[in-house]
Amino acid sequence: MFRRVSQLESSTEGTAAGGRAAAAPEDVPRRRLLLLSPDFPPRHGGIQLLSHRLAAGLTAFETTVVTMDVPGAEQFDQSSGVATRRVRGGRAPRTALIAALNAVALREAMRRRPALTLSAHIVASPAAAAIERALGAPAVQYFYAKEIPDKPRLAAFAARHARASISISGYTSQLLAATGASLADVHVIPPGVDLPADTAPLPWQRPAFVTVARLRDRYKGHDVLMRALAIVREHVPDVEWVVVGDGPLRGELEELARAEGVAEAVRFVGEVSDRERDLWLRRCDLLAMPSRLPGGGRAGDGFGIAYLEAAVYGKPVVAGNVGGPLDAVADEESGLLVDPSDPSAVAAAITRLLKDRDLARRLGGAAAIRARSFSWALVAARVQELLLEQLGTRRSMASDGAAGAVDS
C-alpha cells in the first residue's frame, strides 16, 4: 500500500515563488542534503523545475545540487541561490554523462558527508545507493512516469535501495508496481506550481485555447487537437489555437493543419520564455492538452504541471481521462476530462467551454482555488517532512499549512 497526499491544504499567503516557504524545524539543526539530478535549470522541463524548487525550498537542509553542465548554467547558478556542482562532459554520449554524474555525486558526498540524499531521477540511484552504503546517509528516490517502463530494472533497483520513494501521481505508482517494486514506502506527492502576483486576464481579439508542451511526444495530443479544431470551428468560427512549444513534430503538425484546412486558425509561437507563456495563459479562454497513454509499453504524462500553470490564472482545462491528468485535473470542477483519442469528444469539451461562459468562469475560479493547494511551498513542506522522517526527526507540518499523508 502506498501513501498518498491527495491534496495539500491551501495557503492564502501566496508569493511569486508559490506561497510560504517550508519552515525549518526550530529544534533541529540544518543537516546537509545532496540532491542529485541530471535535469536542472536553466534547461526547461518538469523535472528541471521540480529539482530547482525543492532545492530552494527545503529550508531545513543545507542543500547541494549535483547536476549536468549546460549552456547558460554559470549565469544561472550565480543568481539561483542554490549551491550547485556541475558535471562537465561536453559532447560525450548521455550514458557517459550519467556515469560521470554518479561518480561526481559519490565524490561530492565523501567530501560533504551529507545526512541524506535525494535522488531526483532514477539514473542517479546508483550513486544514492553507494552513498548510503558508504556513509549511512538514507536515500529518498523520485519517480515520474516515462523513465519507469523505459528502464524497469533500474526503476526497481532505485525503489529497492531507497529508504523512501516519492511518486508524483497514482498513475506513477501503478507504473512502479508493474516493475515488481514494493509500494510499501512509496509516498504520492504531486508536483507544484508557482503562484504569480498578477493573475488578471488580458484581452485577446479572438476566442482562443492554448496548449503548452514540447512538440516531441505524440501522446500529448496535438494531432487529435488538430482534428478537433475543424469541428470546433463549426460552432466557433473565429476560434484560434495557440501552440506554445517547439520540437521535431512541428513540421508534421503544420502539414496536418493544412490538410485539415485549419492552418489559418493555428498560431505556432514556438519555445518561449516563462513570461511569454504566462501572457498567453492570461489571454486564452482555456488550456487544452488531451494527453493519452502511448501504448507499446511506454508511459504517458505522470502528472501535467501545465494544467496547474493554467489553473493559477483561472483558466479551465480540457485533459485526457487517463494517466497522470486524473490527479492533476478535477473533472467538472477545475476542467473537463475526456477520451483523449476521440477528436469529437475533445472538440465538444472545447466548444462547451468557449460557448458556455458561466461554466468556464465557474471551472476557472475553482481551478484557481485548487491550484493554490499545489503551491511549491506546500509541496516542499511535504517533501521536507518526509526527508526529516528518514532522519528520525519527524515534525508535524500542520502549522505550516501542509496536509498529512493518508492511506490509499
C-alpha positions as CSV (number, residue, x, y, z in Angstrom):
1,M,0.0,0.0,0.0
2,F,1.4,3.4,-1.0
3,R,0.9,6.6,0.9
4,R,-0.9,9.4,-0.9
5,V,-1.1,13.1,-0.4
6,S,-4.3,13.7,-2.3
7,Q,-4.4,17.4,-1.8
8,L,-2.2,19.9,0.1
9,E,-4.1,22.4,2.1
10,S,-4.5,25.9,0.5
11,S,-2.2,28.7,1.6
12,T,-3.7,32.2,1.5
13,E,-0.3,33.9,1.8
14,G,1.0,33.4,-1.8
15,T,4.2,34.8,-3.1
16,A,5.6,35.0,-6.6
17,A,7.6,31.8,-5.8
18,G,4.5,29.9,-4.9
19,G,3.3,30.6,-1.3
20,R,5.1,30.4,2.0
21,A,8.4,28.7,2.2
22,A,8.7,25.5,4.1
23,A,9.5,26.4,7.7
24,A,12.7,24.9,9.1
25,P,12.1,23.0,12.3
26,E,13.2,25.3,15.1
27,D,14.5,22.5,17.3
28,V,16.5,20.6,14.6
29,P,19.9,21.9,13.2
30,R,20.1,22.1,9.5
31,R,21.5,18.9,8.0
32,R,23.4,18.5,4.8
33,L,21.4,17.2,1.8
34,L,22.7,16.1,-1.5
35,L,20.2,16.5,-4.4
36,L,21.1,14.5,-7.5
37,S,19.5,15.3,-10.8
38,P,20.6,15.2,-14.4
39,D,17.9,17.7,-15.1
40,F,18.2,21.2,-13.7
41,P,17.7,24.8,-14.9
42,P,18.5,26.7,-17.0
43,R,17.1,23.8,-19.1
44,H,13.3,23.8,-19.2
45,G,11.2,20.9,-18.2
46,G,9.1,19.5,-15.4
47,I,11.9,17.6,-13.7
48,Q,14.2,20.6,-14.0
49,L,11.5,22.8,-12.4
50,L,10.8,20.3,-9.6
51,S,14.5,19.8,-8.8
52,H,15.1,23.6,-8.5
53,R,12.0,24.4,-6.5
54,L,12.8,21.7,-4.0
55,A,16.5,22.6,-3.8
56,A,15.4,26.2,-3.0
57,G,12.5,25.3,-0.7
58,L,13.8,22.6,1.6
59,T,14.8,25.2,4.3
60,A,15.5,22.6,7.0
61,F,18.6,21.5,5.0
62,E,21.8,22.8,3.6
63,T,21.3,21.6,0.1
64,T,23.9,21.0,-2.6
65,V,22.8,20.0,-6.1
66,V,24.9,17.7,-8.3
67,T,23.8,18.1,-11.9
68,M,24.9,18.4,-15.5
69,D,26.6,21.4,-17.1
70,V,24.5,23.1,-19.8
71,P,24.7,26.3,-21.8
72,G,23.9,29.3,-19.5
73,A,24.5,27.3,-16.3
74,E,27.2,29.6,-15.0
75,Q,25.0,32.7,-15.2
76,F,22.0,30.8,-13.7
77,D,24.0,29.4,-10.8
78,Q,25.3,32.9,-9.9
79,S,21.8,34.1,-9.1
80,S,19.9,30.9,-8.2
81,G,20.7,30.9,-4.5
82,V,21.3,27.2,-4.7
83,A,24.8,25.6,-4.2
84,T,25.4,23.6,-7.4
85,R,28.1,21.3,-8.6
86,R,28.1,20.8,-12.3
87,V,29.4,17.8,-14.2
88,R,31.1,18.8,-17.4
89,G,31.2,16.4,-20.2
90,G,30.9,18.4,-23.4
91,R,29.5,16.3,-26.3
92,A,30.0,13.0,-24.6
93,P,27.3,10.4,-25.0
94,R,24.5,10.6,-22.4
95,T,25.5,7.2,-20.9
96,A,28.9,8.6,-20.3
97,L,27.5,11.8,-18.8
98,I,25.2,9.8,-16.5
99,A,28.2,7.7,-15.3
100,A,30.1,10.9,-14.7
101,L,27.2,12.3,-12.7
102,N,27.2,9.3,-10.4
103,A,30.9,9.4,-10.0
104,V,31.0,13.1,-9.1
105,A,28.0,12.7,-6.8
106,L,29.8,10.0,-4.8
107,R,33.0,12.2,-4.6
108,E,30.9,15.1,-3.5
109,A,29.3,13.0,-0.8
110,M,32.6,11.8,0.5
111,R,33.7,15.5,0.7
112,R,30.5,17.0,2.2
113,R,29.3,14.0,4.3
114,P,25.6,14.6,3.7
115,A,23.0,13.3,6.2
116,L,20.6,12.5,3.4
117,T,20.5,12.0,-0.4
118,L,17.5,13.0,-2.6
119,S,17.8,11.3,-6.0
120,A,15.6,13.3,-8.4
121,H,15.9,10.7,-11.2
122,I,16.5,7.0,-11.3
123,V,19.7,7.4,-13.3
124,A,21.2,8.9,-10.1
125,S,20.1,6.0,-8.0
126,P,23.4,4.0,-8.2
127,A,25.2,7.0,-6.6
128,A,22.5,7.4,-4.0
129,A,22.7,3.7,-3.1
130,A,26.5,3.8,-2.9
131,I,26.4,6.9,-0.7
132,E,24.1,5.1,1.8
133,R,26.4,2.1,1.8
134,A,29.5,4.3,2.4
135,L,28.1,6.9,4.8
136,G,24.8,5.5,6.1
137,A,23.0,8.5,4.6
138,P,19.4,7.5,3.8
139,A,18.3,7.9,0.1
140,V,14.9,9.1,-1.0
141,Q,14.0,8.5,-4.6
142,Y,11.7,10.4,-7.0
143,F,9.6,8.7,-9.7
144,Y,7.7,10.4,-12.6
145,A,6.5,8.2,-15.4
146,K,8.3,7.7,-18.7
147,E,11.6,6.6,-17.1
148,I,9.9,3.6,-15.3
149,P,8.9,1.4,-18.3
150,D,12.0,2.7,-20.3
151,K,14.3,1.4,-17.6
152,P,12.2,-1.0,-15.5
153,R,15.2,-2.8,-13.9
154,L,16.8,0.4,-12.9
155,A,13.5,1.7,-11.5
156,A,13.1,-1.4,-9.4
157,F,16.7,-1.1,-8.2
158,A,16.1,2.6,-7.3
159,A,12.9,1.8,-5.3
160,R,14.6,-1.2,-3.6
161,H,17.6,0.7,-2.4
162,A,15.7,3.9,-1.3
163,R,14.7,4.4,2.3
164,A,11.5,6.0,0.9
165,S,10.2,6.9,-2.6
166,I,8.1,9.7,-4.0
167,S,5.8,9.2,-7.0
168,I,4.1,12.2,-8.5
169,S,0.7,10.5,-9.1
170,G,-1.3,7.4,-8.6
171,Y,-0.5,6.5,-12.2
172,T,3.2,6.7,-11.5
173,S,2.8,4.4,-8.6
174,Q,1.0,1.9,-10.8
175,L,3.9,2.0,-13.3
176,L,6.3,1.4,-10.5
177,A,4.3,-1.5,-9.2
178,A,4.4,-3.1,-12.6
179,T,8.2,-3.5,-12.2
180,G,7.7,-5.7,-9.2
181,A,8.8,-2.9,-6.8
182,S,7.1,-2.8,-3.4
183,L,4.9,0.2,-2.8
184,A,5.2,0.0,1.0
185,D,7.4,3.0,1.3
186,V,6.1,5.0,-1.7
187,H,4.5,8.3,-1.0
188,V,2.4,10.1,-3.6
189,I,3.3,13.8,-3.6
190,P,2.2,15.9,-6.6
191,P,4.4,18.5,-8.3
192,G,3.8,22.1,-7.5
193,V,3.1,25.4,-9.3
194,D,4.4,28.9,-8.9
195,L,1.7,31.4,-7.7
196,P,2.1,34.6,-9.8
197,A,1.5,38.0,-8.3
198,D,-0.8,39.2,-11.2
199,T,-3.4,36.7,-12.5
200,A,-5.6,39.3,-14.2
201,P,-6.8,38.1,-17.6
202,L,-5.6,40.0,-20.7
203,P,-7.7,40.9,-23.7
204,W,-7.4,38.9,-27.0
205,Q,-9.1,39.6,-30.3
206,R,-10.4,36.0,-30.8
207,P,-11.8,33.1,-28.7
208,A,-8.6,31.1,-28.1
209,F,-7.4,27.9,-26.4
210,V,-3.7,27.2,-25.7
211,T,-1.6,24.1,-25.5
212,V,1.7,24.2,-23.6
213,A,4.0,21.3,-24.4
214,R,7.1,20.4,-26.3
215,L,6.4,19.1,-29.8
216,R,8.2,15.9,-29.2
217,D,5.8,13.3,-27.7
218,R,2.8,12.3,-29.9
219,Y,0.8,11.3,-26.8
220,K,0.5,14.9,-25.8
221,G,-2.5,15.0,-28.2
222,H,-1.6,17.8,-30.7
223,D,-2.7,15.5,-33.6
224,V,-6.1,14.9,-32.0
225,L,-6.5,18.7,-31.3
226,M,-5.8,19.5,-34.9
227,R,-8.6,17.2,-36.0
228,A,-10.8,18.5,-33.2
229,L,-10.2,22.1,-34.3
230,A,-12.1,21.6,-37.5
231,I,-15.1,20.5,-35.5
232,V,-14.8,23.4,-33.0
233,R,-14.8,25.9,-35.9
234,E,-18.2,24.7,-37.0
235,H,-19.5,26.2,-33.7
236,V,-17.0,28.9,-33.0
237,P,-15.8,30.1,-36.5
238,D,-13.2,32.6,-35.3
239,V,-11.5,30.4,-32.7
240,E,-7.7,30.3,-32.6
241,W,-5.5,27.6,-31.2
242,V,-2.2,28.9,-29.8
243,V,0.6,26.2,-29.7
244,V,3.3,27.1,-27.2
245,G,6.3,24.9,-27.5
246,D,8.6,23.5,-30.2
247,G,10.2,20.3,-31.3
248,P,10.6,17.8,-34.1
249,L,6.9,17.3,-34.6
250,R,6.3,20.9,-35.6
251,G,6.7,20.4,-39.4
252,E,4.3,17.4,-39.3
253,L,1.7,19.3,-37.4
254,E,1.9,22.3,-39.7
255,E,1.3,19.9,-42.6
256,L,-1.6,18.4,-40.8
257,A,-3.1,21.9,-40.2
258,R,-3.0,22.5,-43.9
259,A,-4.5,19.1,-44.7
260,E,-7.3,19.7,-42.2
261,G,-8.0,23.1,-43.6
262,V,-7.4,24.9,-40.3
263,A,-3.9,26.4,-40.9
264,E,-5.3,30.0,-40.6
265,A,-6.7,29.1,-37.1
266,V,-3.4,27.8,-35.7
267,R,-0.7,30.0,-34.2
268,F,2.6,28.3,-33.6
269,V,4.6,30.6,-31.2
270,G,7.5,28.1,-30.6
271,E,9.5,27.8,-27.5
272,V,9.0,31.0,-25.4
273,S,10.1,32.3,-22.0
274,D,8.1,31.6,-18.9
275,R,6.9,35.2,-19.0
276,E,5.6,34.9,-22.6
277,R,4.0,31.6,-21.8
278,D,2.2,33.2,-18.9
279,L,1.0,36.0,-21.1
280,W,-0.6,33.5,-23.4
281,L,-2.3,31.8,-20.5
282,R,-3.7,35.1,-19.4
283,R,-5.0,35.8,-22.9
284,C,-6.6,32.5,-23.6
285,D,-10.0,31.2,-22.6
286,L,-8.8,27.7,-21.7
287,L,-5.9,25.2,-22.0
288,A,-6.4,22.0,-23.9
289,M,-3.9,19.2,-23.7
290,P,-5.7,15.8,-24.2
291,S,-2.7,13.6,-23.3
292,R,-3.2,9.9,-23.9
293,L,-1.4,6.7,-23.0
294,P,1.0,5.9,-25.8
295,G,0.9,2.1,-25.7
296,G,3.7,-0.2,-26.7
297,G,4.8,-0.5,-23.1
298,R,5.6,3.2,-22.8
299,A,4.3,5.8,-20.3
300,G,2.3,9.0,-20.8
301,D,2.2,12.1,-18.6
302,G,3.0,11.3,-15.0
303,F,1.1,14.4,-13.9
304,G,1.0,17.5,-16.1
305,I,2.2,20.8,-14.5
306,A,0.8,22.7,-17.4
307,Y,-2.7,22.1,-16.1
308,L,-1.8,23.8,-12.9
309,E,0.0,26.6,-14.7
310,A,-3.2,27.4,-16.5
311,A,-5.3,27.0,-13.3
312,V,-3.4,29.6,-11.4
313,Y,-4.7,32.1,-14.0
314,G,-8.3,31.0,-13.5
315,K,-8.4,29.0,-16.8
316,P,-10.3,25.8,-17.1
317,V,-8.6,22.9,-18.9
318,V,-9.5,20.0,-21.2
319,A,-7.5,16.9,-20.5
320,G,-7.4,13.2,-21.1
321,N,-9.2,10.9,-18.7
322,V,-6.2,8.6,-18.3
323,G,-2.9,8.6,-16.5
324,G,-1.4,11.5,-14.5
325,P,-4.0,14.1,-15.5
326,L,-6.5,12.2,-13.3
327,D,-4.6,13.6,-10.4
328,A,-3.9,17.0,-11.9
329,V,-7.5,17.9,-13.0
330,A,-10.7,17.5,-11.1
331,D,-13.4,16.6,-13.6
332,E,-16.3,19.1,-13.8
333,E,-14.6,21.0,-11.0
334,S,-11.3,22.5,-12.5
335,G,-11.7,21.2,-16.0
336,L,-13.2,18.6,-18.3
337,L,-11.7,15.1,-18.7
338,V,-12.5,13.4,-22.0
339,D,-11.4,10.5,-24.1
340,P,-8.1,11.8,-25.4
341,S,-8.2,9.6,-28.6
342,D,-11.6,10.9,-29.7
343,P,-11.4,14.3,-31.7
344,S,-15.2,14.6,-31.4
345,A,-15.1,14.3,-27.6
346,V,-12.2,16.8,-27.4
347,A,-14.0,19.2,-29.7
348,A,-17.2,19.0,-27.7
349,A,-15.4,19.9,-24.5
350,I,-13.5,22.8,-26.0
351,T,-16.7,24.1,-27.7
352,R,-18.7,23.8,-24.4
353,L,-16.2,25.9,-22.5
354,L,-15.9,28.5,-25.3
355,K,-19.7,28.9,-25.6
356,D,-20.8,28.5,-22.0
357,R,-19.1,31.4,-20.4
358,D,-20.7,30.8,-17.0
359,L,-19.4,27.3,-16.9
360,A,-15.9,28.4,-18.0
361,R,-15.9,31.1,-15.2
362,R,-17.1,28.6,-12.6
363,L,-14.5,25.9,-13.5
364,G,-11.7,28.5,-13.9
365,G,-12.5,30.0,-10.5
366,A,-12.5,26.6,-8.8
367,A,-9.3,25.7,-10.7
368,A,-7.5,28.8,-9.3
369,I,-8.5,28.0,-5.8
370,R,-7.5,24.4,-6.2
371,A,-4.1,25.3,-7.7
372,R,-3.1,27.2,-4.6
373,S,-3.1,23.9,-2.7
374,F,-0.3,22.8,-5.1
375,S,2.0,25.7,-4.4
376,W,5.7,24.8,-4.5
377,A,6.0,26.0,-0.9
378,L,3.4,23.5,0.3
379,V,4.9,20.7,-1.8
380,A,8.4,21.5,-0.5
381,A,7.0,21.4,3.1
382,R,5.5,17.9,2.4
383,V,8.8,16.6,0.9
384,Q,10.7,18.2,3.7
385,E,8.7,16.4,6.3
386,L,9.3,13.1,4.6
387,L,13.0,13.7,4.4
388,L,13.1,14.5,8.1
389,E,11.2,11.3,8.9
390,Q,14.1,9.4,7.4
391,L,16.5,11.1,9.9
392,G,14.2,10.2,12.8
393,T,13.3,13.9,13.2
394,R,9.7,13.9,12.1
395,R,7.9,17.1,12.8
396,S,4.2,17.8,12.0
397,M,3.9,20.4,9.3
398,A,0.2,21.1,10.1
399,S,1.1,24.5,11.5
400,D,2.9,25.3,8.2
401,G,-0.2,24.5,6.1
402,A,0.6,21.1,4.7
403,A,-1.8,18.2,5.0
404,G,-0.6,14.9,6.4
405,A,-0.4,11.7,4.3
406,V,-3.4,9.4,4.4
407,D,-3.5,5.7,3.4
408,S,-4.8,5.0,-0.1
